[in-house]
Amino acid sequence: MQNQPLQTTADWERRIGDEVRSLRVRQRLTQAELAERANISLSAVKYLERGRGSSLATLIRIARVFDRTDWLASFAPPEPAVSPLAVLREHQRVAKAGPKRVRHSASGTRPA
């Protein structure tokens, strides 16, 4: 299965479950210990490892236990360099202030 492209949701669930089981075994944890560390139920670990479905929260908690949040990073949008809300607020502040008037002297020259 590793050389074939994953086609179905069930294929992905089995592959992720296999990877979680492999990490757990490498770290010499029982399913119960992993469940405790991730603050999830034992049945949630069993279902995930069997590829029988899991919640996103369960997967995130397990990824944190294994320090594998890189699994999730590709799903998160990049952080904006400039906050869109900050840009909007600045634009509104400038628009609210209105244009600035410059007074000129009666002779038509600008003060120095």
C-alpha positions in Angstrom: 0.0 0.0 0.0 2.9 2.4 0.6 3.8 2.6 -3.1 0.2 3.1 -4.3 -1.3 6.6 -4.0 -3.9 6.9 -1.3 -7.4 7.1 -2.8 -10.0 7.0 -0.2 -10.7 8.4 3.2 -10.4 4.9 4.7 -6.9 4.6 3.1 -5.8 7.8 4.8 -7.3 6.7 8.1 -5.4 3.4 8.0 -2.2 5.1 7.1 -2.4 7.7 9.9 -3.4 5.0 12.3 -0.4 2.9 11.3 1.9 5.9 11.8 0.4 6.7 15.2 0.8 3.0 16.3 4.4 3.0 15.0 5.3 6.2 17.0 3.6 4.9 20.1 5.5 1.6 19.9 8.8 3.3 19.2 8.3 5.4 22.3 7.4 2.3 24.3 4.0 3.6 25.3 0.9 1.5 25.8 -2.4 2.7 24.3 -3.6 3.6 27.8 -0.4 5.7 28.5 -0.9 7.5 25.2 -4.5 8.2 26.0 -3.6 9.6 29.4 -0.8 11.8 28.0 -3.1 13.1 25.2 -6.1 13.5 27.6 -8.3 11.4 25.4 -10.1 8.1 26.0 -8.5 4.7 25.4 -11.1 3.9 22.8 -10.2 7.0 20.9 -6.6 5.7 20.6 -7.8 2.3 19.6 -10.1 3.6 16.9 -7.4 5.9 15.5 -4.8 3.2 15.3 -7.3 0.8 13.6 -8.1 3.5 11.0 -11.7 3.5 12.1 -12.2 7.3 12.3 -11.2 9.9 14.7 -11.9 13.5 15.5 -9.5 16.3 14.5 -9.1 17.2 18.2 -7.9 13.6 18.9 -5.4 13.8 16.1 -4.1 17.2 17.3 -3.7 16.0 20.9 -1.8 12.9 19.8 0.4 14.9 17.4 1.3 17.1 20.4 2.2 14.1 22.5 4.6 12.9 19.8 5.8 16.5 19.1 4.6 16.0 15.5 2.6 19.2 15.0 4.4 19.4 11.7 1.7 17.0 10.5 -0.8 19.8 10.9 1.3 22.7 9.7 0.4 22.2 6.1 -3.3 22.8 6.9 -2.8 26.1 8.6 -2.7 29.2 6.5 0.5 31.3 6.7 0.5 34.1 9.3 0.0 37.4 7.5 3.0 39.7 7.7 0.6 42.7 8.3 -2.6 42.3 10.1 -5.5 42.9 7.7 -7.4 44.4 10.7 -4.6 46.8 11.4 -4.6 48.0 7.8 -8.4 48.5 7.9 -8.2 50.4 11.1 -5.5 52.7 9.8 -7.4 53.3 6.6 -10.6 54.2 8.6 -8.6 56.5 10.9 -7.1 58.4 7.9 -10.5 58.6 6.2 -12.2 59.8 9.4 -9.5 62.5 9.9 -10.3 64.0 6.5 -7.9 66.1 4.4 -5.5 68.4 6.1 -5.8 72.1 5.2 -2.7 74.2 4.9 -3.0 77.9 5.5 -1.2 80.3 3.3 -0.3 83.9 4.1 -2.2 86.7 2.5 0.7 87.3 0.1 0.3 83.9 -1.3 3.7 82.6 0.0 4.0 79.7 2.3 5.5 80.2 5.7 8.9 78.8 6.1 
